[in-house]
Amino acid sequence: MPGPPLGYPSCVITREVSAPKTARSVARRAALAVSVAAFVLLSVPVAAFADTPSTWAKQPHVSGLQYLVVLFLIPAGLFIVITLFAALPSMISDKGYEPGQSWRSEAEWFGGPRKGVEAADELSSAQIEAAETDRGGTSGKW
């Protein structure tokens, strides 16, 4: 008895190589390219090339240094100040817990008794059995 067939588990449809492009399809693609190019060129706002009206007040000249200060140095300074304010508390305080050292803080039990870690010793056997039979988190019953 022959084994299972090799290859795809269902029918694969292949397409034959299409015939060379016709002049009509080439003309259609060329017309589309020309219309897209015309749209892009005509959508450039022409008003951007206009000169300012003569009735407007003349603006003072802005030097390259002023340009750099406003666009680069002020934002960079703000970035540095905000970063320092965010990192300053952790730089001032101690290093906290480091692997290999004993725990120096209060014990914490997330999801434990509401009264704290000391309340774990006060649990009755009925509460322990009820906790073992319940399943699912957030009071979910699975």
Secondary structure, 3 states (H helix, E strand, C coil): CCCCCCCCCCCCCCCCCCCCCCHHHHHHHHHHHHHHHHHHHHCCCHHHHCCCCCCCCCCCCCCHHHHHHHHHHHHHHHHHHHHHHHHHHHHHCCCCCCCCCCCCCCCCCCCCCCCCHHHHHHCCHHHHHHHHHCCCCCCCCC
